[in-house]
């Protein structure tokens, strides 16, 4: 009898096209779900009979409550090698093996620059005016040359951001709790003496940190007040790094010029959320990792993870 595999949140209906699943189809029946399950009860009902579940990033959290209610589950695969929305301890308790896949740092870097360039030159606003036969030129764009990019985090993505910023002729400053001068010097970046100094001096602040106890709500009311009124905040990392209520207030009150956001505390973003209507917000539906190469990697290595599990040789395991 075949095992059953559920592929969740396949929004674009591409999971079965991005990899060759034929190597496991003699032993596994695969079913894809293209809509997001808003309520836990709906999710449990849909996947309760599946032994294998594949999830895309943090689109569907897997809590202790869910593991408890789907006892047939034996293998959970997430795209990427880090997923804060999975209770790994609960998975272990319930005998579920959790595996991951590789993930590229280039796609989120590219999207961050797409957002930064868009807000700097008001691309979305000008395009809307043009399409609606509105005013011809009604904004004045901000030059990047000579401006300062402040990077919160100088890891894989942050360091790529620095290279591109310097190609635009920008000054680059970086800070994180563990960043050293030697590391900053290695990337030709100025090390800010403090988070506060970076926020006060940067024209664009871009977040590239991992969400943890130390970084949760790292940016709040106090920090947003430090930023220039002409500065922009870009967050393609994790929503919880910024106090969302404080950010909404800052945008309402024009403490900063605006924000470009690709990550949210609740996804999909609720229909009545202020980020959908604030005029100084450029928001995208968590597209940072959504690219051809990333999707191909995710699903190819998902098939590899399943094949290894069937053969009793676990690959890329995330829990113990």
C-alpha positions in Angstrom: 0.0 0.0 0.0 1.4 3.4 -1.0 2.2 6.1 1.5 0.3 9.4 1.1 2.1 12.7 0.6 0.5 16.1 0.9 2.1 19.2 -0.6 0.7 22.2 1.1 0.4 25.8 0.0 1.3 25.2 -3.6 -0.1 28.6 -4.4 1.2 28.7 -8.0 0.3 25.0 -8.7 3.9 24.3 -9.7 5.2 21.7 -7.2 4.8 18.7 -9.5 6.3 20.6 -12.4 9.5 21.8 -10.6 10.9 18.4 -10.0 10.8 14.8 -11.2 8.7 12.9 -8.7 8.6 9.7 -10.8 11.3 8.0 -8.6 8.9 7.8 -5.7 5.5 7.4 -7.3 5.6 3.6 -7.1 5.6 3.9 -3.3 4.0 7.3 -2.7 0.8 8.9 -3.7 1.2 12.7 -4.0 -1.6 15.3 -3.6 -1.1 19.0 -3.8 -3.1 21.7 -2.1 -3.2 25.1 -3.7 -5.1 27.2 -1.1 -4.0 28.1 2.4 -5.8 26.6 5.3 -6.8 29.4 7.6 -8.0 27.3 10.5 -6.2 24.4 12.2 -9.4 22.3 12.1 -9.5 22.6 8.3 -5.8 21.6 8.0 -6.2 18.6 10.3 -9.2 17.4 8.3 -7.3 17.7 5.0 -4.1 16.0 6.0 -5.1 13.6 8.8 -4.6 10.5 6.6 -1.1 11.5 5.2 2.2 10.0 6.3 4.3 12.6 4.6 3.6 16.4 4.5 5.6 19.0 2.5 5.4 22.6 3.5 6.7 25.8 1.9 8.6 28.0 4.3 6.4 29.4 7.1 3.2 29.4 5.2 1.6 26.8 7.4 2.9 26.6 11.0 3.2 23.2 12.6 2.5 23.5 16.3 2.5 20.9 19.0 -1.3 20.8 18.8 -1.2 19.8 15.1 1.4 17.1 15.6 -0.8 15.7 18.4 -3.9 15.5 16.1 -2.3 13.9 13.0 -0.7 10.7 14.4 -0.2 9.1 11.0 2.4 11.7 10.1 5.9 10.3 9.9 7.9 12.8 7.7 7.6 16.6 7.5 9.7 18.4 4.9 10.1 22.1 4.8 11.8 24.2 2.1 15.0 25.7 3.5 17.0 24.5 6.5 15.4 26.8 9.0 11.7 27.1 9.8 10.7 28.9 13.1 7.1 27.9 12.6 7.7 24.2 13.2 7.8 23.0 16.8 10.7 20.6 16.4 10.5 19.3 20.0 6.9 18.3 19.5 7.7 16.7 16.2 10.4 14.5 17.9 8.0 13.6 20.8 5.4 12.4 18.2 7.9 10.4 16.2 8.0 12.8 13.2 11.2 13.2 11.2 11.6 16.8 10.0 13.9 17.4 7.0 14.8 20.5 5.0 16.3 21.6 1.7 18.8 24.0 0.5 17.8 27.6 -0.2 19.5 30.4 -2.2 20.3 33.8 -0.8 20.3 35.5 -4.2 16.4 35.7 -4.7 15.7 37.6 -1.4 18.6 39.9 -2.2 17.2 40.7 -5.6 13.7 41.3 -4.3 15.1 43.7 -1.6 16.7 45.8 -4.3 13.5 45.7 -6.4 11.7 47.1 -3.4 14.3 49.7 -2.5 14.5 51.0 -6.1 10.8 51.1 -6.3 10.3 53.2 -3.2 13.2 55.4 -4.1 11.9 56.2 -7.5 8.1 55.8 -6.8 7.8 53.2 -9.6 4.5 51.8 -8.4 2.8 55.2 -8.0 4.1 56.5 -11.4 3.0 53.3 -13.1 -0.5 53.6 -11.6 -0.8 57.1 -12.8 0.4 56.2 -16.3 -2.0 53.2 -16.6 -4.9 55.3 -15.4 -4.1 58.2 -17.7 -3.3 60.3 -14.7 -0.7 62.9 -14.1 2.4 62.7 -16.2 5.3 62.8 -13.7 4.2 63.8 -10.2 7.0 62.6 -8.0 10.7 63.4 -7.6 12.8 60.3 -7.0 15.6 59.9 -4.4 19.1 59.4 -5.8 20.9 56.3 -4.5 24.4 57.7 -5.3 25.9 59.2 -2.2 23.2 58.0 0.1 23.8 55.7 3.0 22.4 52.2 3.3 22.2 50.9 6.8 22.2 47.1 7.0 20.9 45.3 10.1 22.8 42.1 9.6 25.8 41.3 7.4 25.4 37.6 6.7 24.8 36.0 3.3 22.1 38.4 2.2 23.5 41.5 4.0 26.9 41.1 2.5 25.4 40.7 -1.0 23.4 43.9 -0.4 26.6 45.7 0.5 28.2 44.7 -2.8 25.3 46.0 -4.9 25.0 49.2 -2.8 28.6 50.1 -3.5 28.0 49.5 -7.2 25.3 52.3 -7.0 27.9 54.5 -5.3 26.2 54.3 -1.9 27.9 54.4 1.5 27.2 51.3 3.5 27.0 50.9 7.2 26.2 47.7 9.1 25.4 46.6 12.6 24.3 43.5 14.4 24.9 42.3 18.0 27.8 40.0 17.0 29.2 41.9 14.1 32.9 42.7 14.5 35.0 45.4 12.8 37.1 42.7 11.1 34.0 41.2 9.5 32.8 44.7 8.4 36.2 45.5 7.0 36.2 42.3 5.0 33.1 43.5 3.1 34.3 47.1 2.8 31.5 48.2 5.1 31.6 50.8 8.0 30.7 49.2 11.3 28.2 51.3 13.2 29.1 51.8 16.8 25.5 51.0 17.8 22.1 50.2 16.4 21.1 53.7 17.3 23.9 55.3 15.3 22.9 53.2 12.2 19.3 54.3 12.4 20.1 57.9 12.9 22.5 58.1 9.9 21.0 55.8 7.3 18.8 56.9 4.4 17.6 53.4 3.9 17.5 50.8 6.6 17.4 47.2 5.4 16.8 44.2 7.8 18.7 41.0 7.2 18.7 39.2 10.6 17.5 35.8 11.7 14.5 36.0 14.1 15.4 35.0 17.6 14.8 36.0 21.2 17.4 38.7 20.8 16.1 40.2 17.5 12.3 40.0 18.2 11.0 43.6 18.2 14.5 44.9 17.8 13.0 47.9 16.1 10.2 49.6 18.1 8.9 53.1 18.8 12.2 54.4 20.2 14.2 53.1 17.2 11.8 54.3 14.6 11.8 57.8 16.2 15.6 57.8 15.6 15.3 57.5 11.9 15.4 60.4 9.5 12.0 61.7 8.4 13.3 61.2 4.8 14.5 57.6 5.5 12.9 54.3 4.4 12.7 51.0 6.2 12.9 47.8 4.1 12.0 44.4 5.7 12.4 41.2 3.7 13.6 39.2 6.7 10.9 38.5 9.4 8.0 40.7 10.4 8.5 40.2 14.2 11.9 41.9 14.1 9.9 45.1 13.9 7.2 46.0 16.4 4.3 46.1 13.9 2.0 48.5 15.9 4.9 50.9 16.3 5.7 50.7 12.5 2.0 51.4 11.6 2.0 54.4 13.9 5.3 55.7 12.5 3.9 55.4 9.0 0.6 57.1 9.9 2.4 59.9 11.6 5.2 60.2 9.0 8.0 59.7 11.4 9.8 58.1 8.4 9.2 58.5 4.6 7.9 55.0 4.1 8.5 51.3 4.3 8.8 48.4 1.9 7.6 45.2 3.4 7.6 41.6 2.2 7.0 39.8 5.5 4.0 39.9 7.9 3.1 38.4 11.2 0.0 36.9 9.7 0.1 35.5 6.2 -1.8 35.9 4.0 -2.1 39.5 5.2 -5.7 40.1 6.5 -7.8 42.0 4.0 -8.4 45.0 6.4 -4.7 45.4 7.4 -3.3 48.9 7.4 -0.4 47.8 5.2 -2.8 47.3 2.4 -3.9 50.9 2.4 -1.2 53.2 3.8 0.0 55.4 1.0 3.7 55.3 2.2 3.9 51.5 2.2 5.1 49.3 -0.6 4.0 45.7 0.2 4.6 42.4 -1.6 3.1 39.0 -0.5 6.3 37.4 0.8 8.0 36.9 -2.5 11.6 37.0 -1.3 12.2 33.2 -1.8 9.7 32.8 -4.6 11.9 32.3 -7.7 12.4 29.7 -10.4 15.7 28.4 -9.1 14.7 28.3 -5.5 11.5 26.4 -6.2 13.4 23.9 -8.4 15.8 23.4 -5.5 13.1 23.1 -2.9 11.1 20.4 -4.7 14.0 18.5 -6.2 15.5 18.1 -2.7 12.1 17.3 -1.3 11.9 14.3 -3.6 15.5 13.4 -2.5 14.4 13.6 1.2 11.4 11.4 0.6 13.5 8.8 -1.4 16.1 8.8 1.4 13.3 8.3 4.0 11.9 5.4 2.1 15.3 3.8 2.0 15.9 4.3 5.7 18.6 6.9 5.2 17.5 10.3 6.5 18.8 13.4 4.7 19.0 17.0 5.9 17.3 16.2 9.2 16.3 19.2 11.4 15.2 17.5 14.6 16.9 14.9 16.7 
